[in-house]
Amino acid sequence: MASHGVPRISGPEPTGQGLEKELQKIQDYRALVDIIHERQYTKDVLSMTTRLLQMNPEYYTVWNYRRRLLRSFFEDASLAAAGHEDDTTGNDKVRRYVVDDLAFLLPLLRKFPKCYWIWNYRLWLLAEAARLLPPFIVYEFWQKELGLVGKMLSLDSRNFHGWGYRRKVVSALEILSTELKSAPTAMTEDEFKYTTKMIESNLSNFSAWHRRSKLIPRLLDERNASTKERRELLNKELELVQRALWADPDSKDQSLWFYHQYLIANFDINPAPRKDILVLLSDVEKSAYLKGQVEDLLEMLDGAETCKWIYQRLIELVTMSRSVDGCWPVEKSNVETWIDKLEELDTLRRGRWKDLRLGLLR
């Protein structure tokens, strides 16, 4: 198996003393499982779940049991503080539990950055903090999480777990800042700049391009952007993705082409229900944009004849031009040749290209 093109290599099989150590680990692991199944809510058992999860973070049943343990400790802390005039003592205990558990998760995240259960448990822990602690304390937690996920993405900029987690962190900070009225509510501008930074460091960052596409409509709304400003942003985004495509015209990287598709969807005469970048664009303007895109891709095709994405996008653009203008553009004569190339280059989808041929050329 491989992750982002990097092969995953298994270590050598243990022998001799190494094998004995592995067998002992298995026995210890099974012994811990037996004890945990007795369902005792004590700190000793919490320590046992820690050892088990360090050995096997995919053991989701143990994560769920750890949740029950923490809930039990949270309730005990709240009950202990119930007789006081304020709940500062209870808050301190809950906060300590949360801080300690967040610290426990850090080395696991570094070692297993693609493990769903670690990320899910971390979110649950912060949700518990939000349920039990004052907003200003919870806000500090989420601020630290933003720094953490930034470091995680600097180690692996395409970790989709990290990008998904970052969206949740930003959303939580925006909600809490509104409640506290102590910081700007929206973080859209900063997040948009962050996607630019991540894309510039790695053009193949699918998650960064996707995040960018989700931020743009909100960014324009928050800016109360005029038609001129929307057009300027669209032109900049087209220039950005085209520059990335020109860096390696024969690239098989889907992320760039998907983002390009998102942008040109603004020129469709019947766009899907969504917020466009350009809300007011005449058919003449759409036609001019489409013609320019076709010319750019035809130029890119020279020397990149084995890139199926260029042929596929050219067909899409020519088809959109027919819808906008009411007639086929002159490039229609090339469509059959482009479909021939798609059938040659993308044999797994040959049936799809045959259907496309029938639909367009009948």
C-alpha positions as CSV (number, residue, x, y, z in Angstrom):
1,M,0.0,0.0,0.0
2,A,1.0,3.6,-0.4
3,S,0.0,6.9,1.2
4,H,0.2,10.0,-1.2
5,G,2.6,8.1,-3.4
6,V,4.9,7.0,-0.6
7,P,5.1,3.2,-0.3
8,R,4.4,1.7,3.1
9,I,7.1,-0.8,3.9
10,S,6.6,-3.5,6.5
11,G,9.4,-4.2,8.9
12,P,11.2,-7.6,9.2
13,E,9.4,-10.5,10.8
14,P,10.5,-10.8,14.5
15,T,12.6,-13.9,15.4
16,G,14.2,-15.2,18.6
17,Q,14.1,-12.8,21.5
18,G,12.2,-10.3,19.4
19,L,9.4,-12.9,18.8
20,E,9.3,-13.6,22.5
21,K,8.8,-9.9,23.3
22,E,6.0,-9.7,20.7
23,L,4.2,-12.7,22.3
24,Q,4.6,-11.2,25.7
25,K,3.0,-7.9,24.4
26,I,0.1,-9.9,23.1
27,Q,-0.4,-11.6,26.5
28,D,-0.2,-8.3,28.3
29,Y,-2.7,-6.8,25.8
30,R,-5.2,-9.6,26.3
31,A,-4.9,-9.3,30.1
32,L,-5.7,-5.6,29.9
33,V,-8.7,-6.3,27.7
34,D,-10.0,-8.8,30.3
35,I,-9.7,-6.3,33.1
36,I,-11.3,-3.5,31.2
37,H,-14.3,-5.7,30.3
38,E,-15.1,-5.8,34.1
39,R,-16.2,-2.2,33.7
40,Q,-14.8,-0.5,36.7
41,Y,-14.7,3.2,36.7
42,T,-11.3,3.9,38.5
43,K,-8.2,5.8,37.6
44,D,-6.3,2.5,37.5
45,V,-8.6,1.3,34.8
46,L,-8.1,4.7,33.0
47,S,-4.4,4.0,33.0
48,M,-5.0,0.6,31.5
49,T,-7.1,2.1,28.7
50,T,-4.1,4.4,28.1
51,R,-1.8,1.5,27.7
52,L,-4.2,-0.4,25.5
53,L,-4.8,2.5,23.2
54,Q,-1.1,3.2,22.9
55,M,-0.7,-0.3,21.6
56,N,-3.8,-0.3,19.4
57,P,-5.5,3.1,18.8
58,E,-8.0,1.4,16.4
59,Y,-9.7,-0.4,19.3
60,Y,-12.8,1.8,19.3
61,T,-14.6,-0.1,22.1
62,V,-11.8,1.0,24.4
63,W,-12.2,4.6,23.3
64,N,-15.9,4.4,24.1
65,Y,-15.1,2.9,27.5
66,R,-12.7,5.7,28.1
67,R,-15.5,8.2,27.4
68,R,-17.6,6.5,30.1
69,L,-14.7,6.7,32.5
70,L,-14.2,10.4,31.9
71,R,-17.9,11.1,32.2
72,S,-17.9,9.4,35.6
73,F,-14.9,11.5,36.7
74,F,-16.6,14.7,35.4
75,E,-19.8,13.9,37.3
76,D,-17.8,13.2,40.5
77,A,-16.1,16.5,40.2
78,S,-19.4,18.3,39.7
79,L,-20.9,16.6,42.7
80,A,-17.9,17.4,44.9
81,A,-18.4,21.1,44.0
82,A,-22.1,21.1,44.5
83,G,-21.9,22.1,48.1
84,H,-19.8,25.2,47.4
85,E,-21.1,28.7,46.5
86,D,-19.3,28.6,43.2
87,D,-18.1,25.7,41.1
88,T,-14.5,26.8,40.7
89,T,-13.2,23.6,42.3
90,G,-15.3,21.4,40.0
91,N,-14.2,23.4,37.0
92,D,-10.6,23.1,37.9
93,K,-10.9,19.3,38.2
94,V,-12.7,19.0,34.9
95,R,-10.2,21.3,33.2
96,R,-7.3,19.2,34.6
97,Y,-8.9,16.0,33.2
98,V,-9.4,17.6,29.8
99,V,-5.8,19.0,29.7
100,D,-4.3,15.6,30.7
101,D,-6.3,13.7,28.1
102,L,-5.5,16.1,25.4
103,A,-1.8,15.7,26.3
104,F,-2.2,11.9,26.2
105,L,-3.6,12.1,22.6
106,L,-0.7,14.2,21.2
107,P,1.9,11.4,20.8
108,L,-0.8,9.1,19.4
109,L,-1.7,11.7,16.7
110,R,1.9,12.1,15.7
111,K,2.3,8.3,15.4
112,F,-1.1,7.6,13.9
113,P,-2.2,10.8,12.1
114,K,-4.8,9.0,10.0
115,C,-6.6,7.2,12.8
116,Y,-10.3,8.2,12.9
117,W,-10.8,7.2,16.5
118,I,-8.1,9.6,17.9
119,W,-9.5,12.6,16.0
120,N,-13.1,11.7,17.0
121,Y,-12.2,11.2,20.6
122,R,-10.4,14.6,20.7
123,L,-13.5,16.3,19.3
124,W,-15.6,14.5,21.9
125,L,-13.3,15.7,24.7
126,L,-13.5,19.3,23.6
127,A,-17.3,19.0,23.3
128,E,-17.4,17.8,26.9
129,A,-15.3,20.8,27.9
130,A,-17.8,23.1,26.2
131,R,-20.6,21.4,28.0
132,L,-19.0,21.7,31.5
133,L,-16.7,24.7,31.5
134,P,-17.1,28.5,31.0
135,P,-16.7,29.7,27.4
136,F,-13.5,31.7,28.0
137,I,-11.7,28.5,29.1
138,V,-13.1,26.5,26.2
139,Y,-12.0,29.3,23.8
140,E,-8.4,28.9,25.1
141,F,-8.6,25.2,24.3
142,W,-9.8,25.7,20.8
143,Q,-7.1,28.4,20.2
144,K,-4.5,25.8,21.1
145,E,-6.1,23.3,18.8
146,L,-5.7,25.7,15.9
147,G,-2.0,25.8,16.6
148,L,-1.9,22.0,16.9
149,V,-3.6,21.3,13.6
150,G,-1.4,23.8,11.9
151,K,1.6,21.9,13.0
152,M,0.0,18.6,12.0
153,L,-0.7,19.9,8.5
154,S,2.9,21.3,8.2
155,L,4.0,17.7,8.7
156,D,1.5,16.3,6.2
157,S,-0.2,19.0,4.3
158,R,-2.7,16.6,2.6
159,N,-3.9,14.8,5.7
160,F,-7.7,15.1,5.2
161,H,-8.3,14.3,8.8
162,G,-6.3,17.4,9.8
163,W,-8.2,19.6,7.3
164,G,-11.6,18.3,8.5
165,Y,-10.5,18.9,12.1
166,R,-9.3,22.4,11.2
167,R,-12.8,23.3,9.8
168,K,-14.3,22.2,13.1
169,V,-11.8,24.2,15.1
170,V,-12.4,27.4,13.1
171,S,-16.2,26.9,13.4
172,A,-15.9,26.5,17.2
173,L,-13.7,29.6,17.5
174,E,-16.1,31.7,15.5
175,I,-19.1,30.6,17.6
176,L,-17.3,31.2,20.9
177,S,-15.9,34.6,19.8
178,T,-19.4,35.7,19.1
179,E,-20.5,34.6,22.6
180,L,-17.5,36.3,24.3
181,K,-17.6,39.4,22.0
182,S,-13.9,39.7,22.5
183,A,-12.6,38.8,19.0
184,P,-13.6,39.0,15.4
185,T,-16.4,36.5,14.6
186,A,-15.4,35.5,11.1
187,M,-12.1,33.8,10.3
188,T,-12.8,33.5,6.6
189,E,-10.1,35.9,5.4
190,D,-7.4,34.2,7.5
191,E,-8.4,30.7,6.4
192,F,-8.4,31.8,2.7
193,K,-4.9,33.1,3.1
194,Y,-4.0,29.8,4.8
195,T,-5.2,27.8,1.8
196,T,-3.1,30.0,-0.5
197,K,0.0,29.3,1.7
198,M,-0.7,25.6,1.6
199,I,-1.3,25.5,-2.1
200,E,1.9,27.4,-2.8
201,S,3.9,24.9,-0.9
202,N,2.2,21.9,-2.6
203,L,0.1,22.3,-5.7
204,S,-1.3,18.8,-5.3
205,N,-3.1,19.6,-2.1
206,F,-6.6,18.4,-2.8
207,S,-7.9,19.4,0.6
208,A,-6.6,22.9,0.3
209,W,-8.2,23.4,-3.1
210,H,-11.5,22.0,-1.8
211,R,-11.4,24.2,1.3
212,R,-10.7,27.2,-0.9
213,S,-13.8,26.5,-3.0
214,K,-16.0,26.4,0.1
215,L,-14.5,29.6,1.5
216,I,-14.9,31.8,-1.7
217,P,-18.7,32.3,-1.6
218,R,-18.6,33.1,2.1
219,L,-15.6,35.4,1.6
220,L,-17.4,37.4,-1.1
221,D,-20.5,37.7,1.0
222,E,-18.6,39.0,4.0
223,R,-16.8,41.5,1.8
224,N,-20.1,42.5,0.3
225,A,-18.3,42.2,-3.0
226,S,-19.5,44.1,-6.0
227,T,-19.7,42.5,-9.5
228,K,-16.4,44.0,-10.4
229,E,-14.7,42.6,-7.3
230,R,-16.2,39.2,-7.9
231,R,-14.9,39.3,-11.5
232,E,-11.5,40.2,-10.3
233,L,-11.4,37.3,-7.8
234,L,-12.6,34.9,-10.5
235,N,-9.8,36.1,-12.8
236,K,-7.2,35.7,-10.1
237,E,-8.4,32.2,-9.3
238,L,-8.4,31.2,-12.9
239,E,-4.9,32.6,-13.2
240,L,-3.8,30.7,-10.1
241,V,-5.0,27.3,-11.2
242,Q,-3.9,27.8,-14.8
243,R,-0.4,28.7,-13.5
244,A,-0.4,25.5,-11.5
245,L,-1.6,23.4,-14.5
246,W,1.1,24.9,-16.7
247,A,3.7,24.0,-14.1
248,D,3.1,20.3,-15.2
249,P,0.7,20.2,-18.2
250,D,1.0,16.4,-18.4
251,S,0.1,16.0,-14.7
252,K,-2.5,13.4,-13.7
253,D,-3.3,15.4,-10.6
254,Q,-7.1,15.5,-10.2
255,S,-7.2,18.2,-7.6
256,L,-6.2,21.0,-10.0
257,W,-8.7,19.9,-12.6
258,F,-11.5,19.6,-10.1
259,Y,-10.9,23.2,-8.9
260,H,-10.7,24.4,-12.5
261,Q,-14.1,22.7,-13.0
262,Y,-15.5,24.5,-10.0
263,L,-14.4,27.8,-11.5
264,I,-15.7,27.3,-15.0
265,A,-19.1,26.2,-13.6
266,N,-19.7,29.9,-13.3
267,F,-20.1,30.0,-17.1
268,D,-22.7,27.3,-17.3
269,I,-26.1,28.5,-18.6
270,N,-27.9,26.2,-16.1
271,P,-25.6,26.1,-13.0
272,A,-26.4,23.7,-10.2
273,P,-28.0,25.2,-7.1
274,R,-25.1,26.9,-5.3
275,K,-23.6,30.3,-4.7
276,D,-21.7,31.4,-7.8
277,I,-18.6,33.6,-7.7
278,L,-20.2,35.8,-10.4
279,V,-23.9,36.3,-9.9
280,L,-24.5,38.6,-12.9
281,L,-22.8,37.6,-16.1
282,S,-24.3,38.0,-19.6
283,D,-24.2,35.2,-22.2
284,V,-21.7,37.3,-24.2
285,E,-19.4,37.5,-21.2
286,K,-19.8,33.8,-20.5
287,S,-19.0,33.0,-24.2
288,A,-15.8,35.1,-24.1
289,Y,-14.6,33.4,-20.9
290,L,-15.3,30.0,-22.4
291,K,-13.5,30.8,-25.6
292,G,-10.4,32.0,-23.7
293,Q,-10.4,28.8,-21.7
294,V,-10.5,26.7,-24.8
295,E,-7.6,28.6,-26.4
296,D,-5.5,28.2,-23.2
297,L,-6.1,24.4,-23.1
298,L,-5.4,23.9,-26.7
299,E,-2.1,25.6,-26.2
300,M,-1.5,23.5,-23.1
301,L,-2.3,20.3,-25.1
302,D,0.8,20.8,-27.2
303,G,3.3,18.6,-25.5
304,A,0.8,17.1,-23.1
305,E,-1.1,14.8,-25.4
306,T,-1.3,12.0,-22.8
307,C,-3.2,14.0,-20.3
308,K,-6.8,12.9,-20.4
309,W,-8.0,15.8,-18.3
310,I,-7.3,18.3,-21.0
311,Y,-9.4,16.4,-23.6
312,Q,-12.2,16.0,-21.0
313,R,-12.2,19.6,-20.1
314,L,-12.1,20.8,-23.7
315,I,-15.2,18.7,-24.4
316,E,-17.0,20.2,-21.4
317,L,-16.1,23.8,-22.4
318,V,-17.2,23.3,-26.1
319,T,-20.5,21.8,-24.9
320,M,-21.0,24.7,-22.5
321,S,-20.3,27.1,-25.4
322,R,-23.1,25.5,-27.4
323,S,-25.5,26.0,-24.6
324,V,-24.5,29.6,-24.1
325,D,-24.3,30.6,-27.7
326,G,-27.0,28.4,-29.1
327,C,-24.7,26.8,-31.6
328,W,-21.5,24.8,-31.7
329,P,-18.2,26.7,-31.8
330,V,-15.6,25.9,-34.5
331,E,-13.8,23.5,-32.1
332,K,-16.7,21.1,-32.5
333,S,-14.9,19.5,-35.4
334,N,-12.2,18.3,-32.9
335,V,-14.6,16.7,-30.4
336,E,-14.6,13.2,-32.0
337,T,-10.8,13.2,-32.0
338,W,-10.8,14.2,-28.4
339,I,-13.2,11.3,-27.5
340,D,-10.9,8.9,-29.4
341,K,-8.0,10.0,-27.2
342,L,-10.1,9.6,-24.1
343,E,-11.0,6.0,-25.1
344,E,-7.3,5.3,-25.7
345,L,-6.0,6.9,-22.5
346,D,-8.8,6.0,-20.1
347,T,-9.8,2.4,-21.0
348,L,-11.6,1.7,-17.7
349,R,-14.2,4.3,-18.7
350,R,-14.4,3.4,-22.4
351,G,-18.1,2.8,-22.1
352,R,-18.6,6.2,-20.7
353,W,-16.8,7.8,-23.6
354,K,-18.8,5.8,-26.1
355,D,-22.0,7.0,-24.5
356,L,-20.6,10.6,-24.6
357,R,-19.9,10.2,-28.3
358,L,-23.4,9.0,-29.0
359,G,-24.9,11.9,-27.0
360,L,-22.8,14.6,-28.6
361,L,-22.4,13.5,-32.2
362,R,-25.8,12.0,-33.0
